[in-house]
Amino acid sequence: MTYASLAGLFLAFSLLLAFFARRRARFRWAAAGLTLLALLVLTAVFDNVMIAVGLFDYTSNHLSGLRLGLAPVEDFAWPLVAAALLPAIWELLGRRAGPGRADQKRPGQERPGQQPGRQLPGGSAGTGAS
């Protein structure tokens, strides 16, 4: 199996999941696109640096032969998989709390025995008992 066919399988799965997340929830394509752009730039920079200093390399018989600098183009599929798959899983499994969600904790909905505004060292909410 080549690197491109392996990446293609993951890519197809992640895009399918992103499609379902878009239909079921509020999957934000613009946010995923900005994330993808950042990941592609980071992949281009760090893959080239790591290959240049000899940290790793690929066997050429499993590559297409196309490269961006020293990095094979097959490496750029993984940021695309991450930018589609992770937000899709997040949406499909349900976020814990976010803006506009019914399950979001509102001010005044503290747990029993918890006083509002009181914080323990380390940032956790306290019970108010001294």
PyMOL CGO cylinders between C-alpha atoms (Angstrom):
from pymol import cmd
from pymol.cgo import CYLINDER

trace = [
    CYLINDER, 0.00, 0.00, 0.00, 1.30, 3.43, -0.89, 0.3, 1, 1, 1, 1, 1, 1,
    CYLINDER, 1.30, 3.43, -0.89, 1.29, 6.46, 1.38, 0.3, 1, 1, 1, 1, 1, 1,
    CYLINDER, 1.29, 6.46, 1.38, -1.22, 8.15, -0.97, 0.3, 1, 1, 1, 1, 1, 1,
    CYLINDER, -1.22, 8.15, -0.97, -3.72, 5.26, -0.82, 0.3, 1, 1, 1, 1, 1, 1,
    CYLINDER, -3.72, 5.26, -0.82, -3.47, 5.08, 2.98, 0.3, 1, 1, 1, 1, 1, 1,
    CYLINDER, -3.47, 5.08, 2.98, -4.00, 8.83, 3.28, 0.3, 1, 1, 1, 1, 1, 1,
    CYLINDER, -4.00, 8.83, 3.28, -6.87, 8.60, 0.78, 0.3, 1, 1, 1, 1, 1, 1,
    CYLINDER, -6.87, 8.60, 0.78, -8.72, 6.10, 2.97, 0.3, 1, 1, 1, 1, 1, 1,
    CYLINDER, -8.72, 6.10, 2.97, -8.42, 8.34, 6.03, 0.3, 1, 1, 1, 1, 1, 1,
    CYLINDER, -8.42, 8.34, 6.03, -9.31, 11.39, 3.97, 0.3, 1, 1, 1, 1, 1, 1,
    CYLINDER, -9.31, 11.39, 3.97, -12.47, 9.80, 2.55, 0.3, 1, 1, 1, 1, 1, 1,
    CYLINDER, -12.47, 9.80, 2.55, -13.59, 8.73, 6.02, 0.3, 1, 1, 1, 1, 1, 1,
    CYLINDER, -13.59, 8.73, 6.02, -12.92, 12.14, 7.58, 0.3, 1, 1, 1, 1, 1, 1,
    CYLINDER, -12.92, 12.14, 7.58, -14.72, 14.04, 4.80, 0.3, 1, 1, 1, 1, 1, 1,
    CYLINDER, -14.72, 14.04, 4.80, -17.71, 11.70, 5.07, 0.3, 1, 1, 1, 1, 1, 1,
    CYLINDER, -17.71, 11.70, 5.07, -17.88, 12.29, 8.81, 0.3, 1, 1, 1, 1, 1, 1,
    CYLINDER, -17.88, 12.29, 8.81, -17.55, 16.06, 8.26, 0.3, 1, 1, 1, 1, 1, 1,
    CYLINDER, -17.55, 16.06, 8.26, -20.47, 15.90, 5.82, 0.3, 1, 1, 1, 1, 1, 1,
    CYLINDER, -20.47, 15.90, 5.82, -22.64, 14.15, 8.41, 0.3, 1, 1, 1, 1, 1, 1,
    CYLINDER, -22.64, 14.15, 8.41, -21.56, 16.61, 11.09, 0.3, 1, 1, 1, 1, 1, 1,
    CYLINDER, -21.56, 16.61, 11.09, -22.55, 19.48, 8.82, 0.3, 1, 1, 1, 1, 1, 1,
    CYLINDER, -22.55, 19.48, 8.82, -26.01, 18.00, 8.28, 0.3, 1, 1, 1, 1, 1, 1,
    CYLINDER, -26.01, 18.00, 8.28, -26.57, 17.17, 11.97, 0.3, 1, 1, 1, 1, 1, 1,
    CYLINDER, -26.57, 17.17, 11.97, -24.88, 20.06, 13.78, 0.3, 1, 1, 1, 1, 1, 1,
    CYLINDER, -24.88, 20.06, 13.78, -23.34, 23.46, 13.23, 0.3, 1, 1, 1, 1, 1, 1,
    CYLINDER, -23.34, 23.46, 13.23, -20.07, 22.37, 11.62, 0.3, 1, 1, 1, 1, 1, 1,
    CYLINDER, -20.07, 22.37, 11.62, -18.20, 25.55, 10.76, 0.3, 1, 1, 1, 1, 1, 1,
    CYLINDER, -18.20, 25.55, 10.76, -16.44, 25.18, 7.42, 0.3, 1, 1, 1, 1, 1, 1,
    CYLINDER, -16.44, 25.18, 7.42, -14.78, 28.61, 7.68, 0.3, 1, 1, 1, 1, 1, 1,
    CYLINDER, -14.78, 28.61, 7.68, -13.15, 27.72, 11.00, 0.3, 1, 1, 1, 1, 1, 1,
    CYLINDER, -13.15, 27.72, 11.00, -12.07, 24.34, 9.63, 0.3, 1, 1, 1, 1, 1, 1,
    CYLINDER, -12.07, 24.34, 9.63, -10.65, 26.11, 6.56, 0.3, 1, 1, 1, 1, 1, 1,
    CYLINDER, -10.65, 26.11, 6.56, -8.57, 28.51, 8.65, 0.3, 1, 1, 1, 1, 1, 1,
    CYLINDER, -8.57, 28.51, 8.65, -7.36, 25.62, 10.76, 0.3, 1, 1, 1, 1, 1, 1,
    CYLINDER, -7.36, 25.62, 10.76, -6.44, 23.72, 7.61, 0.3, 1, 1, 1, 1, 1, 1,
    CYLINDER, -6.44, 23.72, 7.61, -4.47, 26.67, 6.26, 0.3, 1, 1, 1, 1, 1, 1,
    CYLINDER, -4.47, 26.67, 6.26, -2.48, 26.96, 9.49, 0.3, 1, 1, 1, 1, 1, 1,
    CYLINDER, -2.48, 26.96, 9.49, -1.82, 23.21, 9.59, 0.3, 1, 1, 1, 1, 1, 1,
    CYLINDER, -1.82, 23.21, 9.59, -0.66, 23.14, 5.95, 0.3, 1, 1, 1, 1, 1, 1,
    CYLINDER, -0.66, 23.14, 5.95, 1.80, 25.98, 6.56, 0.3, 1, 1, 1, 1, 1, 1,
    CYLINDER, 1.80, 25.98, 6.56, 3.13, 24.30, 9.70, 0.3, 1, 1, 1, 1, 1, 1,
    CYLINDER, 3.13, 24.30, 9.70, 3.42, 20.96, 7.90, 0.3, 1, 1, 1, 1, 1, 1,
    CYLINDER, 3.42, 20.96, 7.90, 5.34, 22.55, 5.03, 0.3, 1, 1, 1, 1, 1, 1,
    CYLINDER, 5.34, 22.55, 5.03, 7.78, 24.28, 7.35, 0.3, 1, 1, 1, 1, 1, 1,
    CYLINDER, 7.78, 24.28, 7.35, 8.38, 21.54, 9.91, 0.3, 1, 1, 1, 1, 1, 1,
    CYLINDER, 8.38, 21.54, 9.91, 8.43, 18.57, 7.51, 0.3, 1, 1, 1, 1, 1, 1,
    CYLINDER, 8.43, 18.57, 7.51, 11.05, 20.30, 5.40, 0.3, 1, 1, 1, 1, 1, 1,
    CYLINDER, 11.05, 20.30, 5.40, 13.13, 21.19, 8.44, 0.3, 1, 1, 1, 1, 1, 1,
    CYLINDER, 13.13, 21.19, 8.44, 12.94, 17.69, 9.94, 0.3, 1, 1, 1, 1, 1, 1,
    CYLINDER, 12.94, 17.69, 9.94, 13.80, 15.99, 6.65, 0.3, 1, 1, 1, 1, 1, 1,
    CYLINDER, 13.80, 15.99, 6.65, 16.63, 18.48, 6.01, 0.3, 1, 1, 1, 1, 1, 1,
    CYLINDER, 16.63, 18.48, 6.01, 18.30, 17.77, 9.36, 0.3, 1, 1, 1, 1, 1, 1,
    CYLINDER, 18.30, 17.77, 9.36, 17.91, 14.01, 8.87, 0.3, 1, 1, 1, 1, 1, 1,
    CYLINDER, 17.91, 14.01, 8.87, 15.34, 13.19, 11.57, 0.3, 1, 1, 1, 1, 1, 1,
    CYLINDER, 15.34, 13.19, 11.57, 13.43, 11.00, 9.12, 0.3, 1, 1, 1, 1, 1, 1,
    CYLINDER, 13.43, 11.00, 9.12, 12.93, 10.20, 5.45, 0.3, 1, 1, 1, 1, 1, 1,
    CYLINDER, 12.93, 10.20, 5.45, 10.58, 8.14, 3.30, 0.3, 1, 1, 1, 1, 1, 1,
    CYLINDER, 10.58, 8.14, 3.30, 11.26, 5.16, 1.08, 0.3, 1, 1, 1, 1, 1, 1,
    CYLINDER, 11.26, 5.16, 1.08, 10.69, 6.38, -2.45, 0.3, 1, 1, 1, 1, 1, 1,
    CYLINDER, 10.69, 6.38, -2.45, 8.96, 3.20, -3.68, 0.3, 1, 1, 1, 1, 1, 1,
    CYLINDER, 8.96, 3.20, -3.68, 5.79, 4.11, -1.69, 0.3, 1, 1, 1, 1, 1, 1,
    CYLINDER, 5.79, 4.11, -1.69, 5.71, 7.79, -2.74, 0.3, 1, 1, 1, 1, 1, 1,
    CYLINDER, 5.71, 7.79, -2.74, 4.27, 9.49, -5.82, 0.3, 1, 1, 1, 1, 1, 1,
    CYLINDER, 4.27, 9.49, -5.82, 7.53, 11.38, -6.33, 0.3, 1, 1, 1, 1, 1, 1,
    CYLINDER, 7.53, 11.38, -6.33, 5.95, 14.82, -6.02, 0.3, 1, 1, 1, 1, 1, 1,
    CYLINDER, 5.95, 14.82, -6.02, 7.48, 16.97, -3.32, 0.3, 1, 1, 1, 1, 1, 1,
    CYLINDER, 7.48, 16.97, -3.32, 7.10, 20.46, -1.92, 0.3, 1, 1, 1, 1, 1, 1,
    CYLINDER, 7.10, 20.46, -1.92, 10.67, 21.21, -1.04, 0.3, 1, 1, 1, 1, 1, 1,
    CYLINDER, 10.67, 21.21, -1.04, 11.82, 18.03, 0.67, 0.3, 1, 1, 1, 1, 1, 1,
    CYLINDER, 11.82, 18.03, 0.67, 8.37, 17.02, 1.95, 0.3, 1, 1, 1, 1, 1, 1,
    CYLINDER, 8.37, 17.02, 1.95, 6.33, 14.53, -0.09, 0.3, 1, 1, 1, 1, 1, 1,
    CYLINDER, 6.33, 14.53, -0.09, 2.87, 15.77, -1.10, 0.3, 1, 1, 1, 1, 1, 1,
    CYLINDER, 2.87, 15.77, -1.10, 1.33, 12.74, 0.62, 0.3, 1, 1, 1, 1, 1, 1,
    CYLINDER, 1.33, 12.74, 0.62, 2.23, 14.33, 3.96, 0.3, 1, 1, 1, 1, 1, 1,
    CYLINDER, 2.23, 14.33, 3.96, -0.15, 17.20, 3.28, 0.3, 1, 1, 1, 1, 1, 1,
    CYLINDER, -0.15, 17.20, 3.28, -3.19, 14.90, 3.39, 0.3, 1, 1, 1, 1, 1, 1,
    CYLINDER, -3.19, 14.90, 3.39, -2.85, 14.46, 7.17, 0.3, 1, 1, 1, 1, 1, 1,
    CYLINDER, -2.85, 14.46, 7.17, -3.54, 18.12, 8.05, 0.3, 1, 1, 1, 1, 1, 1,
    CYLINDER, -3.54, 18.12, 8.05, -6.62, 17.90, 5.83, 0.3, 1, 1, 1, 1, 1, 1,
    CYLINDER, -6.62, 17.90, 5.83, -7.75, 14.77, 7.67, 0.3, 1, 1, 1, 1, 1, 1,
    CYLINDER, -7.75, 14.77, 7.67, -7.20, 16.49, 11.03, 0.3, 1, 1, 1, 1, 1, 1,
    CYLINDER, -7.20, 16.49, 11.03, -9.02, 19.69, 10.00, 0.3, 1, 1, 1, 1, 1, 1,
    CYLINDER, -9.02, 19.69, 10.00, -12.07, 17.70, 8.87, 0.3, 1, 1, 1, 1, 1, 1,
    CYLINDER, -12.07, 17.70, 8.87, -12.12, 14.77, 11.29, 0.3, 1, 1, 1, 1, 1, 1,
    CYLINDER, -12.12, 14.77, 11.29, -11.57, 16.41, 14.68, 0.3, 1, 1, 1, 1, 1, 1,
    CYLINDER, -11.57, 16.41, 14.68, -14.29, 19.09, 14.42, 0.3, 1, 1, 1, 1, 1, 1,
    CYLINDER, -14.29, 19.09, 14.42, -16.68, 16.51, 12.94, 0.3, 1, 1, 1, 1, 1, 1,
    CYLINDER, -16.68, 16.51, 12.94, -16.14, 14.14, 15.87, 0.3, 1, 1, 1, 1, 1, 1,
    CYLINDER, -16.14, 14.14, 15.87, -16.55, 17.08, 18.27, 0.3, 1, 1, 1, 1, 1, 1,
    CYLINDER, -16.55, 17.08, 18.27, -19.90, 18.01, 16.73, 0.3, 1, 1, 1, 1, 1, 1,
    CYLINDER, -19.90, 18.01, 16.73, -21.21, 14.47, 16.34, 0.3, 1, 1, 1, 1, 1, 1,
    CYLINDER, -21.21, 14.47, 16.34, -20.37, 13.46, 19.91, 0.3, 1, 1, 1, 1, 1, 1,
    CYLINDER, -20.37, 13.46, 19.91, -21.74, 16.72, 21.26, 0.3, 1, 1, 1, 1, 1, 1,
    CYLINDER, -21.74, 16.72, 21.26, -19.91, 19.59, 22.83, 0.3, 1, 1, 1, 1, 1, 1,
    CYLINDER, -19.91, 19.59, 22.83, -19.98, 19.90, 26.62, 0.3, 1, 1, 1, 1, 1, 1,
    CYLINDER, -19.98, 19.90, 26.62, -20.99, 23.55, 26.64, 0.3, 1, 1, 1, 1, 1, 1,
    CYLINDER, -20.99, 23.55, 26.64, -20.71, 26.40, 24.21, 0.3, 1, 1, 1, 1, 1, 1,
    CYLINDER, -20.71, 26.40, 24.21, -22.34, 29.67, 23.26, 0.3, 1, 1, 1, 1, 1, 1,
    CYLINDER, -22.34, 29.67, 23.26, -26.05, 29.29, 22.72, 0.3, 1, 1, 1, 1, 1, 1,
    CYLINDER, -26.05, 29.29, 22.72, -26.31, 25.68, 23.91, 0.3, 1, 1, 1, 1, 1, 1,
    CYLINDER, -26.31, 25.68, 23.91, -29.13, 24.59, 26.19, 0.3, 1, 1, 1, 1, 1, 1,
    CYLINDER, -29.13, 24.59, 26.19, -26.81, 22.61, 28.44, 0.3, 1, 1, 1, 1, 1, 1,
    CYLINDER, -26.81, 22.61, 28.44, -24.53, 25.58, 29.06, 0.3, 1, 1, 1, 1, 1, 1,
    CYLINDER, -24.53, 25.58, 29.06, -24.10, 26.55, 32.70, 0.3, 1, 1, 1, 1, 1, 1,
    CYLINDER, -24.10, 26.55, 32.70, -25.48, 30.04, 33.31, 0.3, 1, 1, 1, 1, 1, 1,
    CYLINDER, -25.48, 30.04, 33.31, -24.59, 32.44, 36.14, 0.3, 1, 1, 1, 1, 1, 1,
    CYLINDER, -24.59, 32.44, 36.14, -26.56, 31.59, 39.24, 0.3, 1, 1, 1, 1, 1, 1,
    CYLINDER, -26.56, 31.59, 39.24, -26.69, 27.86, 38.46, 0.3, 1, 1, 1, 1, 1, 1,
    CYLINDER, -26.69, 27.86, 38.46, -24.02, 26.80, 40.90, 0.3, 1, 1, 1, 1, 1, 1,
    CYLINDER, -24.02, 26.80, 40.90, -23.94, 23.34, 42.40, 0.3, 1, 1, 1, 1, 1, 1,
    CYLINDER, -23.94, 23.34, 42.40, -25.60, 22.86, 45.80, 0.3, 1, 1, 1, 1, 1, 1,
    CYLINDER, -25.60, 22.86, 45.80, -23.39, 24.26, 48.55, 0.3, 1, 1, 1, 1, 1, 1,
    CYLINDER, -23.39, 24.26, 48.55, -21.27, 26.29, 46.12, 0.3, 1, 1, 1, 1, 1, 1,
    CYLINDER, -21.27, 26.29, 46.12, -21.10, 30.02, 46.61, 0.3, 1, 1, 1, 1, 1, 1,
    CYLINDER, -21.10, 30.02, 46.61, -20.87, 32.13, 43.46, 0.3, 1, 1, 1, 1, 1, 1,
    CYLINDER, -20.87, 32.13, 43.46, -17.63, 33.95, 42.83, 0.3, 1, 1, 1, 1, 1, 1,
    CYLINDER, -17.63, 33.95, 42.83, -15.56, 32.08, 45.41, 0.3, 1, 1, 1, 1, 1, 1,
    CYLINDER, -15.56, 32.08, 45.41, -12.43, 30.45, 43.97, 0.3, 1, 1, 1, 1, 1, 1,
    CYLINDER, -12.43, 30.45, 43.97, -9.95, 28.12, 45.58, 0.3, 1, 1, 1, 1, 1, 1,
    CYLINDER, -9.95, 28.12, 45.58, -6.23, 28.39, 44.85, 0.3, 1, 1, 1, 1, 1, 1,
    CYLINDER, -6.23, 28.39, 44.85, -5.62, 26.82, 41.48, 0.3, 1, 1, 1, 1, 1, 1,
    CYLINDER, -5.62, 26.82, 41.48, -8.83, 28.19, 39.96, 0.3, 1, 1, 1, 1, 1, 1,
    CYLINDER, -8.83, 28.19, 39.96, -11.39, 25.61, 41.12, 0.3, 1, 1, 1, 1, 1, 1,
    CYLINDER, -11.39, 25.61, 41.12, -14.66, 26.73, 42.66, 0.3, 1, 1, 1, 1, 1, 1,
    CYLINDER, -14.66, 26.73, 42.66, -15.01, 26.28, 46.37, 0.3, 1, 1, 1, 1, 1, 1,
    CYLINDER, -15.01, 26.28, 46.37, -17.92, 25.40, 48.62, 0.3, 1, 1, 1, 1, 1, 1,
    CYLINDER, -17.92, 25.40, 48.62, -17.57, 28.46, 50.77, 0.3, 1, 1, 1, 1, 1, 1,
    CYLINDER, -17.57, 28.46, 50.77, -16.75, 26.51, 53.92, 0.3, 1, 1, 1, 1, 1, 1,
    CYLINDER, -16.75, 26.51, 53.92, -13.79, 27.95, 55.78, 0.3, 1, 1, 1, 1, 1, 1,
]
cmd.load_cgo(trace, "trace")
